């Protein structure tokens, strides 16, 4: 069963993972907007 409580080592891992996820979301948004703009440009 999982242990409950805080471990200082977990915070470092959490911050690293959080930073990577936020970076992926940021670049994913940029790519989606660029792709949508390309599709609109091709249709117009």
C-alpha positions as CSV (number, residue, x, y, z in Angstrom):
1,X,0.0,0.0,0.0
2,X,1.2,3.5,-0.7
3,X,2.8,5.5,2.1
4,X,1.2,8.7,3.1
5,X,3.2,11.8,4.1
6,X,5.7,14.2,2.7
7,X,9.2,13.4,1.5
8,X,11.5,16.3,0.6
9,X,12.8,14.3,-2.4
10,X,9.3,14.1,-3.8
11,X,9.1,17.8,-4.2
12,X,12.1,17.9,-6.5
13,X,10.6,15.2,-8.7
14,X,7.3,16.9,-8.6
15,X,8.7,20.3,-9.7
16,X,10.7,18.6,-12.5
17,X,7.6,16.8,-13.8
18,X,5.4,19.9,-13.5
19,X,7.9,22.0,-15.5
20,X,8.0,19.4,-18.2
21,X,4.2,19.1,-18.4
22,X,3.8,22.9,-18.5
23,X,6.4,23.1,-21.3
24,X,4.5,20.4,-23.3
25,X,1.2,22.3,-22.8
26,X,2.8,25.6,-23.9
27,X,4.3,24.1,-27.1
28,X,1.3,22.0,-27.8
29,X,-0.9,25.1,-27.7
30,X,1.5,26.9,-30.1
31,X,1.5,24.0,-32.5
32,X,-2.3,23.7,-32.4
33,X,-2.7,27.4,-33.2
34,X,-0.2,27.3,-36.0
35,X,-1.9,24.2,-37.5
36,X,-5.3,25.8,-37.2
37,X,-4.0,29.0,-38.9
38,X,-2.5,26.8,-41.7
39,X,-5.8,25.0,-42.2
40,X,-7.8,28.3,-42.4
41,X,-5.2,29.7,-44.8
42,X,-5.5,26.6,-47.0
43,X,-9.3,26.7,-47.1
44,X,-9.6,30.5,-47.7
